[in-house]
């Protein structure tokens, strides 16, 4: 895709972030999902208005794109995000099979204004028993049949 088009899509993501701030709806983040040179979905951060800590711009845009395209697989799509994705959003982008990420601000830029995800990256590198949030495994034997059934019919 032509660089000018990429810049236009990024400007859309940035405009969503700026609008979110002006409307006092939440954090300064916006994302646009594009397929075949056409915008499929776009969203700003909706954490505050939706009382949903998972409603980051990228995840909100992914949800909208999946509904618009009638699929959970966004292969063939690209995402333009006003900031380098946090660990949660990066995971969602991978799970959605998006082909490429374009970003504007970096995770360091985000940390400098109070959106610091460094502790999550550190936690992910720790073993379960070293993490700050306790992990307790329960009833694995009772949960296994669902996985076995999935393998049989999947």
C-alpha positions as CSV (number, residue, x, y, z in Angstrom):
1,X,0.0,0.0,0.0
2,X,1.2,3.5,-0.8
3,X,2.9,5.3,2.1
4,X,0.4,8.3,1.7
5,X,-2.5,5.9,2.4
6,X,-0.7,4.4,5.4
7,X,-0.3,7.9,6.8
8,X,-3.9,8.8,6.2
9,X,-5.0,5.7,8.1
10,X,-2.6,6.6,10.9
11,X,-4.0,10.1,11.0
12,X,-7.5,8.6,11.4
13,X,-6.3,6.7,14.5
14,X,-4.6,9.8,15.9
15,X,-7.8,11.8,15.3
16,X,-9.8,9.2,17.3
17,X,-7.3,9.6,20.1
18,X,-7.5,13.3,20.1
19,X,-11.3,13.3,19.9
20,X,-11.4,11.0,22.9
21,X,-9.5,13.5,24.9
22,X,-11.5,16.5,23.8
23,X,-14.8,14.7,24.7
24,X,-13.2,13.5,28.0
25,X,-14.2,9.9,27.3
26,X,-10.9,8.3,28.1
27,X,-7.3,7.8,27.3
28,X,-5.4,9.3,24.3
29,X,-5.6,6.1,22.2
30,X,-7.2,5.4,18.8
31,X,-7.0,2.5,16.4
32,X,-8.2,1.8,12.8
33,X,-8.4,-1.6,11.1
34,X,-8.1,-1.7,7.3
35,X,-8.6,-4.4,4.8
36,X,-7.9,-4.1,1.1
37,X,-7.3,-0.4,1.5
38,X,-10.7,0.3,3.1
39,X,-11.4,1.1,6.7
40,X,-13.3,-1.7,8.3
41,X,-13.5,-0.3,11.9
42,X,-12.1,2.3,14.1
43,X,-12.3,3.1,17.8
44,X,-10.9,5.2,20.6
45,X,-10.1,3.9,24.1
46,X,-13.5,3.1,25.8
47,X,-12.3,1.9,29.2
48,X,-13.9,4.7,31.2
49,X,-17.3,5.2,29.4
50,X,-17.8,1.4,29.2
51,X,-16.4,0.6,32.7
52,X,-14.4,-2.1,30.9
53,X,-10.6,-2.4,31.5
54,X,-10.3,-4.4,28.3
55,X,-11.9,-1.8,26.1
56,X,-8.6,-0.4,24.8
57,X,-8.7,1.2,21.4
58,X,-7.2,-1.8,19.6
59,X,-9.5,-4.3,21.2
60,X,-12.5,-2.2,20.7
61,X,-11.6,-1.8,17.0
62,X,-11.0,-5.6,16.7
63,X,-14.4,-6.3,18.1
64,X,-16.0,-3.9,15.7
65,X,-14.1,-5.3,12.7
66,X,-15.0,-8.9,13.6
67,X,-18.7,-7.9,13.7
68,X,-18.4,-6.0,10.4
69,X,-16.7,-8.8,8.6
70,X,-18.6,-11.7,10.3
71,X,-15.4,-13.5,11.5
72,X,-13.0,-13.8,14.3
73,X,-10.1,-14.1,11.9
74,X,-8.9,-10.8,10.7
75,X,-6.2,-12.2,8.3
76,X,-5.7,-9.7,5.4
77,X,-6.2,-6.8,7.8
78,X,-3.8,-4.2,9.1
79,X,-4.1,-2.1,12.3
80,X,-3.1,1.5,12.7
81,X,-2.8,2.5,16.3
82,X,-1.9,5.8,17.8
83,X,0.4,4.0,20.3
84,X,2.5,0.8,20.4
85,X,0.1,-1.8,21.7
86,X,0.1,-2.8,25.4
87,X,0.6,-6.5,26.2
88,X,-3.1,-7.2,26.3
89,X,-3.8,-5.5,22.9
90,X,-0.7,-7.2,21.3
91,X,-2.1,-10.6,22.4
92,X,-5.5,-9.7,20.9
93,X,-3.9,-8.6,17.6
94,X,-2.0,-11.9,17.4
95,X,-5.1,-13.9,18.2
96,X,-7.1,-12.0,15.6
97,X,-4.4,-12.9,13.0
98,X,-4.0,-9.3,11.9
99,X,-1.2,-9.1,9.3
100,X,0.6,-5.9,10.2
101,X,0.8,-3.3,13.0
102,X,1.4,0.4,12.3
103,X,1.9,2.5,15.4
104,X,2.7,6.2,16.2
105,X,3.7,6.7,19.8
106,X,5.9,4.2,21.6
107,X,5.4,2.3,24.9
108,X,8.0,4.6,26.4
109,X,6.0,7.6,25.3
110,X,2.9,6.1,26.9
111,X,4.8,5.4,30.2
112,X,5.9,9.0,30.2
113,X,2.3,10.1,30.5
114,X,1.3,7.5,33.1
115,X,0.4,4.5,31.0
116,X,3.3,2.2,32.0
117,X,2.9,-1.5,31.2
118,X,6.5,-2.3,32.1
119,X,5.4,-4.3,35.2
120,X,3.2,-6.5,33.0
121,X,6.1,-7.3,30.7
122,X,8.2,-8.1,33.8
123,X,5.4,-10.3,35.3
124,X,5.1,-12.3,32.1
125,X,8.8,-13.2,32.3
126,X,8.4,-14.6,35.9
127,X,7.5,-18.1,36.8
128,X,4.0,-18.6,38.4
129,X,5.4,-18.7,41.9
130,X,7.4,-15.4,41.4
131,X,4.5,-13.3,40.2
132,X,2.9,-10.6,42.4
133,X,-0.6,-11.8,41.7
134,X,-1.1,-15.3,43.2
135,X,-1.8,-18.1,40.8
136,X,-3.6,-21.1,42.3
137,X,-4.5,-24.2,40.2
138,X,-7.7,-25.9,41.1
139,X,-9.6,-28.9,39.7
140,X,-7.4,-29.7,36.7
141,X,-8.6,-33.3,36.6
142,X,-12.3,-32.1,36.4
143,X,-11.4,-29.6,33.7
144,X,-9.5,-32.0,31.5
145,X,-12.6,-33.8,30.0
146,X,-13.7,-30.6,28.2
147,X,-10.3,-30.4,26.6
148,X,-10.4,-34.1,25.7
149,X,-13.9,-33.6,24.2
150,X,-12.6,-30.7,22.2
151,X,-9.9,-32.8,20.7
152,X,-12.4,-35.5,19.8
153,X,-14.9,-33.3,18.0
154,X,-12.6,-30.4,17.0
